[in-house]
Amino acid sequence: MSNNRPSKTNSRPKLDPEKLARLKAEASAPYKGFRIFFYFAFGASGLIGAVVFLAKLAAGANVTEALPNFALQVGLVALMIWLFRLEQKSK
């Protein structure tokens, strides 16, 4: 009987070192770019909302309704900044 199997020593293709490093980084922190995009998107949304509610507060229009909403938007921006910094520390 003859053995027609390919040799295992040369059957695996060689990966580019840069591509291998990128794959290892993705394996150690999956979806990192996706998470950072959402931190920026939600942070920007909160900042826009904070500006709108700050304008309502400055105009004096229904302060009892605008103040909690403004606080919520500022809290959202603070949360996104905290999560982003936490993500950067994990490098």
C-alpha positions in Angstrom: 0.0 0.0 0.0 1.2 3.4 -0.9 0.6 6.5 1.2 -0.7 9.3 -1.0 -1.3 11.8 1.8 0.4 15.2 1.5 3.2 15.9 3.9 2.1 17.8 7.0 5.3 19.9 7.2 4.6 22.0 4.2 0.8 21.8 3.8 0.0 24.9 6.0 0.3 28.2 4.2 2.5 30.8 5.8 0.8 33.9 7.1 2.1 37.4 6.7 3.5 38.5 10.2 1.4 41.7 10.1 -1.8 39.7 9.4 -1.0 37.2 12.1 -0.5 40.0 14.6 -3.8 41.6 13.6 -5.6 38.2 14.0 -4.0 37.6 17.4 -5.1 41.1 18.6 -8.7 40.4 17.4 -8.7 37.1 19.2 -7.5 38.6 22.5 -10.1 41.5 22.3 -13.0 40.6 20.0 -15.1 43.4 18.5 -12.9 46.1 20.0 -13.3 48.5 17.0 -17.0 47.9 17.1 -17.3 48.8 20.8 -15.2 51.9 20.3 -17.4 53.1 17.5 -20.4 52.8 19.7 -18.7 54.6 22.5 -18.1 57.6 20.2 -21.6 57.4 18.6 -23.4 57.3 21.9 -21.1 59.9 23.4 -21.8 62.2 20.5 -25.5 61.6 20.8 -25.4 62.4 24.5 -23.4 65.6 23.8 -25.9 66.8 21.3 -28.7 66.1 23.7 -26.9 67.9 26.5 -26.5 71.0 24.3 -30.2 70.9 23.5 -31.3 70.6 27.1 -28.8 73.2 28.2 -30.3 75.6 25.7 -33.8 74.8 27.1 -32.5 75.4 30.7 -30.9 78.7 29.6 -34.2 79.8 28.0 -36.0 78.9 31.2 -38.5 76.7 29.4 -40.0 74.0 31.8 -36.9 73.7 34.0 -38.4 70.8 36.0 -38.5 68.7 32.9 -35.3 69.8 31.2 -33.0 69.5 34.2 -33.4 65.7 34.7 -33.0 65.2 30.9 -29.9 67.3 30.9 -28.4 65.3 33.8 -29.2 62.1 32.0 -27.3 63.3 28.9 -24.3 64.4 30.9 -24.3 61.1 32.6 -24.4 59.3 29.3 -21.4 61.3 28.0 -19.5 60.6 31.3 -20.3 56.8 31.0 -19.0 56.7 27.4 -15.8 58.5 28.4 -15.3 56.1 31.3 -15.9 53.0 29.1 -13.6 54.4 26.4 -10.8 54.9 28.9 -11.3 51.5 30.4 -11.0 50.0 26.9 -7.8 51.9 26.3 -6.3 50.7 29.6 -6.9 47.1 28.6 -4.3 47.3 25.8 
